[in-house]
């Protein structure tokens, strides 16, 4: 099973990421941006999986390769925000 990264906005400039295996909490990440949460989770979660399921609130960019999380976190973060905004409108 692939781990899931669930990101939530706590406040302006404060985001919390939970790394889960089903309902089991495997790790947590606190960073100032969504992209930083994505990159931090990909860099430091061990053992390093090949991919994560990545969510921001109710939206997801789906199964995402770890390499994309490491090298394209900003694009992934922008996609998540756009999806969340479009869902809310």
C-alpha contacts under 8 A as a table, 3 or more apart, distances in Angstrom:
res1	aa1	res2	aa2	distance
1	X	21	X	7.30
2	X	21	X	7.13
2	X	49	X	7.19
2	X	51	X	6.57
2	X	52	X	5.75
2	X	53	X	6.89
3	X	19	X	6.41
3	X	20	X	5.49
3	X	21	X	4.98
3	X	22	X	7.63
3	X	49	X	7.67
3	X	51	X	7.65
3	X	52	X	5.26
3	X	53	X	6.40
4	X	18	X	7.87
4	X	19	X	5.54
4	X	20	X	5.06
4	X	21	X	6.39
4	X	22	X	7.69
4	X	52	X	5.42
4	X	53	X	4.53
4	X	54	X	5.94
4	X	55	X	7.62
5	X	17	X	6.30
5	X	18	X	5.65
5	X	19	X	4.63
5	X	20	X	6.47
5	X	38	X	7.95
5	X	41	X	7.74
5	X	52	X	6.48
5	X	53	X	6.03
5	X	54	X	4.84
5	X	55	X	6.12
6	X	17	X	5.43
6	X	18	X	5.23
6	X	19	X	6.53
6	X	20	X	7.77
6	X	54	X	6.20
6	X	55	X	4.82
6	X	56	X	5.96
6	X	57	X	7.15
7	X	15	X	6.80
7	X	16	X	5.62
7	X	17	X	4.30
7	X	18	X	6.53
7	X	34	X	7.29
7	X	37	X	7.55
7	X	54	X	7.86
7	X	55	X	6.01
7	X	56	X	4.69
7	X	57	X	6.37
8	X	15	X	5.74
8	X	16	X	5.40
8	X	17	X	6.48
8	X	56	X	5.95
8	X	57	X	5.70
9	X	12	X	7.48
9	X	14	X	6.29
9	X	15	X	4.60
9	X	16	X	6.44
10	X	14	X	5.47
10	X	15	X	5.46
10	X	16	X	6.70
11	X	14	X	5.09
11	X	15	X	7.08
13	X	31	X	7.75
13	X	32	X	4.44
13	X	33	X	6.03
14	X	30	X	7.06
14	X	31	X	5.96
14	X	32	X	4.62
14	X	33	X	6.66
15	X	30	X	5.77
15	X	31	X	5.44
15	X	32	X	5.84
15	X	33	X	6.08
15	X	34	X	6.36
15	X	37	X	7.12
16	X	28	X	7.21
16	X	29	X	5.73
16	X	30	X	4.69
16	X	31	X	6.67
16	X	37	X	7.22
17	X	28	X	5.56
17	X	29	X	4.82
17	X	30	X	6.34
17	X	37	X	6.15
17	X	41	X	7.85
18	X	25	X	6.91
18	X	26	X	7.62
18	X	27	X	5.99
18	X	28	X	4.60
18	X	29	X	6.45
19	X	25	X	6.07
19	X	26	X	5.38
19	X	27	X	5.05
19	X	28	X	6.02
19	X	41	X	7.68
20	X	23	X	6.13
20	X	24	X	5.47
20	X	25	X	4.67
20	X	26	X	5.35
20	X	27	X	7.20
21	X	24	X	5.16
21	X	25	X	6.61
21	X	26	X	6.76
25	X	28	X	7.92
27	X	45	X	7.42
29	X	37	X	6.15
29	X	40	X	7.03
29	X	41	X	6.66
30	X	37	X	6.65
31	X	34	X	7.40
31	X	36	X	5.83
31	X	37	X	5.50
32	X	36	X	6.77
32	X	37	X	7.82
33	X	36	X	5.14
33	X	37	X	6.45
34	X	37	X	5.13
34	X	38	X	6.32
34	X	74	X	7.93
34	X	77	X	5.63
35	X	38	X	5.08
35	X	39	X	6.18
35	X	73	X	4.86
35	X	74	X	4.94
35	X	76	X	7.25
35	X	77	X	5.19
36	X	39	X	5.13
36	X	40	X	5.86
36	X	73	X	7.33
37	X	40	X	5.15
37	X	41	X	6.04
38	X	41	X	5.35
38	X	42	X	6.32
38	X	69	X	5.93
38	X	70	X	7.62
38	X	73	X	5.93
38	X	77	X	7.77
39	X	42	X	5.17
39	X	43	X	6.06
39	X	69	X	5.61
39	X	70	X	5.11
39	X	71	X	7.87
39	X	73	X	5.89
40	X	43	X	5.10
40	X	44	X	5.99
41	X	44	X	5.60
41	X	45	X	5.57
42	X	45	X	6.07
42	X	48	X	7.38
42	X	66	X	5.79
42	X	67	X	7.95
42	X	69	X	6.04
42	X	70	X	6.02
43	X	48	X	7.99
43	X	70	X	6.83
44	X	48	X	7.79
45	X	48	X	5.82
46	X	49	X	7.59
49	X	52	X	7.19
49	X	66	X	7.04
50	X	65	X	5.87
50	X	66	X	5.49
50	X	67	X	7.97
51	X	63	X	6.42
51	X	64	X	5.29
51	X	65	X	4.11
51	X	66	X	4.80
52	X	63	X	5.61
52	X	64	X	5.41
52	X	65	X	6.53
52	X	66	X	6.76
53	X	60	X	7.57
53	X	61	X	7.59
53	X	62	X	5.39
53	X	63	X	4.35
53	X	64	X	6.05
54	X	60	X	5.65
54	X	61	X	5.94
54	X	62	X	5.94
54	X	63	X	6.57
54	X	64	X	6.78
55	X	58	X	6.84
55	X	59	X	5.54
55	X	60	X	4.22
55	X	61	X	6.64
55	X	62	X	7.56
55	X	80	X	7.52
56	X	59	X	5.49
56	X	60	X	6.26
56	X	80	X	6.15
56	X	81	X	7.65
56	X	84	X	7.55
57	X	84	X	7.50
58	X	84	X	7.24
59	X	80	X	6.70
59	X	83	X	6.44
59	X	84	X	5.97
60	X	80	X	6.60
60	X	83	X	8.00
61	X	64	X	7.18
61	X	76	X	7.34
61	X	79	X	7.29
61	X	80	X	6.49
64	X	68	X	6.75
64	X	69	X	7.08
65	X	68	X	5.35
65	X	69	X	6.56
66	X	69	X	4.98
66	X	70	X	6.22
67	X	70	X	5.01
67	X	71	X	6.09
67	X	72	X	7.95
68	X	71	X	5.24
68	X	72	X	5.09
68	X	73	X	6.77
69	X	72	X	5.61
69	X	73	X	4.88
69	X	76	X	7.47
70	X	73	X	6.13
72	X	75	X	5.56
72	X	76	X	6.48
73	X	76	X	5.10
73	X	77	X	6.06
74	X	77	X	5.04
74	X	78	X	6.21
75	X	78	X	5.09
75	X	79	X	6.24
76	X	79	X	5.14
76	X	80	X	6.26
77	X	80	X	5.12
77	X	81	X	6.27
78	X	81	X	5.18
78	X	82	X	6.15
79	X	82	X	5.14
79	X	83	X	6.10
80	X	83	X	5.16
80	X	84	X	6.13
81	X	84	X	5.06
81	X	85	X	6.11
82	X	85	X	5.16
82	X	86	X	6.08
83	X	86	X	5.17
83	X	87	X	6.06
84	X	87	X	5.14
84	X	88	X	6.22
85	X	88	X	5.15
85	X	89	X	6.41
86	X	89	X	5.32
